[in-house]
Amino acid sequence: MNMEYLSEIRKLLDHVEANVAPVIDEVSAVCAKSIAEGGMLYFFGTGHSHMISEEPFYRAGGLAAISPILKNFLMLHEGAAVSSTYERLEGVGEIVIKNSGIQKGDVLFVISNSGRNAAGIEAALTAKAIGAATVAITSLNHTKAVTSRHVSGKRLFEVCDYVLDNGGVLGDACLHLEGLPEGQMIAPTSTVIDATIVNMVTTATIEKLLAMGIQPPIFTSANTDEGDRKNAAIIAEYKKRVPFL
């Protein structure tokens, strides 16, 4: 079995520890302040990046003050090629955010490996105009090698307040195997590293809330005997701001 992929993932985890952890500390402080003041953390991504929006949501051991922004036409299950068209379309990101419930003082995470498509860039710009803090989860190697598809000419990392770099290579896939056509790469890394980054942010946010003397709203696994009972009150409280609950 080829173990090169595991080696590449380890290198990227080392990159996160060495280079991204200080920014995660800053971001988690912003998140903790937002939650302490009644705010929410929102997550938005298109295509495969929508999986990262789902990762922290209704998660065993995860925060309840999280709302994913999931639009079918921007995901893959209703047409992968169609979703690619919509994520490049001017106006989509603005409409989605204006109808998401984001308020001043909230935090929006925008996940986009390339950081070049209009929907994500508009989402960040619209949230900032509302008064929310914005966080990009992206690959700086990739995004700095491509041009923007937004009318502003800017990429996601250039419009967000904070940038969490997953360290991935241009094109995301990191391996080439003998027998494949020249230039054909396999084994994408962004999902693994982005999910790690999100869980680091969540953990650090919980740490900071506890340090502030605030008991964080944390879900228990619904597949434990006590899970439904423990989660009932949290769901009742947050359902007002989290449509998918």
Disulfide bonds with the S-S distance in Angstrom:
none
